[in-house]
Structures are given as structure tokens and as C-alpha cells.
Amino acid sequence: MDRLRVTGLTLSALIGERAWERRIRQTIRIDLEFDVDAARAAATDDLAQALDYGVVARRVTELVGGSEFKLIETLAERIATCILDEFHVPRIKVVVHKPNAVPTAHDTSIEIERAR
């Protein structure tokens, strides 16, 4: 199985438990890793035979833009479920980074992996 990655997808989200977090959008970063079979796409050089990562990124952007979750865990789970259901990949790894969650830390993130 091959792996396709989209890393550092930078988005704006309403995310967090605290009152101020419910009022302002924060920058988050998302990393995605999919199991794919790239052989047919590579042999044919045809996007129709590949997972169109641009379409996936736009779908994740749409999902995040309309979300109002309190937890990054919930956001990661919803992204994974969406991708598994809509793009029919056998496995997805999602990492949601919330860089400003802990003032003295460079980053805070959750990594989940789900499979069909």
C-alpha cells in the first residue's frame, strides 16, 4: 500500500472550550495521511485513477470552516469519518495542530488513525 500525505493545511477554526475561544477563530494546521494504491494512477498518468488530494483538502477546509467543536479530538474524528465515508480510502491518519493552545509550547496536537 502506498501513502499520500497533505501536510500543514492551515485553516481558521472556531475551536476551544473557553469563552474567548468560542468568540474568535484560531489558526489550526492539519496533516493528513492516506493509504492509497498509486500504481494505476502512476501507470496511466490519469488523475481519474488517483485520489485527488486537492478535492480532499477543499472538503476538509469546508468541514473545518463550518465547525464549532470544543475539542481538537472531536475535529480530528469528524475529519477522519468524512474522508473515510466520502473518499473511500482504507485508512486515514489525521493530525490536528493547535499551535496557540499552550502559551509556553510550540504546538499542541492530536493524532488519530482510523480504518474501514
Phi and psi in degrees as a GROMACS rama.xvg file:
@    title "Ramachandran Plot"
@    xaxis  label "Phi"
@    yaxis  label "Psi"
@TYPE xy
-96.4076  163.226  ASP-2
-125.446  134.116  ARG-3
-115.496  134.571  LEU-4
-125.422  143.177  ARG-5
-123.136  118.103  VAL-6
-122.496  144.905  THR-7
74.1208  26.2449  GLY-8
-63.8039  110.416  LEU-9
-99.4292  120.322  THR-10
-134.28  167.717  LEU-11
-108.86  130.889  SER-12
-139.734  148.186  ALA-13
-89.8597  103.904  LEU-14
-147.206  132.621  ILE-15
138.574  160.984  GLY-16
-93.1086  -33.6454  GLU-17
-72.6335  154.764  ARG-18
-56.0174  -44.0574  ALA-19
-65.7174  -30.0766  TRP-20
-72.4344  -21.0087  GLU-21
-81.2333  -8.78301  ARG-22
-107.329  -23.0996  ARG-23
-124.591  149.515  ILE-24
-84.1167  142.855  ARG-25
-119.632  153.526  GLN-26
-78.4892  130.206  THR-27
-128.435  159.513  ILE-28
-123.566  142.793  ARG-29
-127.167  133.764  ILE-30
-113.617  136.207  ASP-31
-125.247  141.136  LEU-32
-136.152  124.255  GLU-33
-115.577  144.015  PHE-34
-83.5333  128.126  ASP-35
-139.779  160.235  VAL-36
-104.283  102.056  ASP-37
-88.0139  -2.3178  ALA-38
-60.9371  -47.9894  ALA-39
-65.3093  -43.7603  ARG-40
-61.7455  -42.1789  ALA-41
-65.6129  -40.0114  ALA-42
-69.4848  -35.4464  ALA-43
-98.1579  -16.9467  THR-44
55.4319  40.277  ASP-45
-123.057  119.154  ASP-46
-58.3216  -30.8836  LEU-47
-62.759  -18.7094  ALA-48
-96.3532  2.65594  GLN-49
-118.492  165.855  ALA-50
-80.1086  117.874  LEU-51
-79.023  96.9117  ASP-52
-66.9218  -22.697  TYR-53
-66.5283  -41.3466  GLY-54
-66.1397  -41.283  VAL-55
-61.4596  -45.9907  VAL-56
-61.9595  -40.901  ALA-57
-64.8931  -37.3442  ARG-58
-66.611  -42.4871  ARG-59
-64.662  -41.1586  VAL-60
-59.5175  -43.5622  THR-61
-63.5062  -44.4416  GLU-62
-62.025  -47.7519  LEU-63
-65.419  -40.7564  VAL-64
-60.8495  -31.2544  GLY-65
-97.6559  2.12411  GLY-66
-90.5947  157.435  SER-67
-141.499  45.8276  GLU-68
-74.8272  152.476  PHE-69
-85.6841  -31.6976  LYS-70
-115.522  141.639  LEU-71
-66.7203  -26.2998  ILE-72
-61.6695  -43.0099  GLU-73
-66.564  -43.4477  THR-74
-59.9468  -46.145  LEU-75
-59.7508  -43.4096  ALA-76
-62.7223  -43.5052  GLU-77
-65.7991  -37.8941  ARG-78
-63.9498  -46.6113  ILE-79
-60.0857  -46.0633  ALA-80
-62.0807  -43.9536  THR-81
-58.8386  -47.7317  CYS-82
-68.3785  -42.3774  ILE-83
-60.9158  -43.7136  LEU-84
-73.0474  -42.6247  ASP-85
-90.6843  -25.89  GLU-86
-114.99  -3.30275  PHE-87
54.7425  39.2006  HIS-88
-82.3913  150.021  VAL-89
-74.8726  -26.0174  PRO-90
-150.746  144.463  ARG-91
-137.606  138.184  ILE-92
-115.593  131.061  LYS-93
-124.214  130.204  VAL-94
-120.308  123.412  VAL-95
-108.731  120.712  VAL-96
-103.415  131.553  HIS-97
-121.885  87.7891  LYS-98
-62.9173  -26.0099  PRO-99
-103.085  16.5423  ASN-100
-68.3693  -39.9588  ALA-101
-119.475  113.344  VAL-102
-54.3906  -32.9753  PRO-103
-96.4783  8.34542  THR-104
-112.418  149.391  ALA-105
-67.5371  -36.6084  HIS-106
-161.216  153.693  ASP-107
-130.263  135.387  THR-108
-149.854  160.45  SER-109
-124.001  137.322  ILE-110
-120.858  125.583  GLU-111
-127.27  155.58  ILE-112
-134.199  130.592  GLU-113
-133.287  150.769  ARG-114
-135.33  157.807  ALA-115
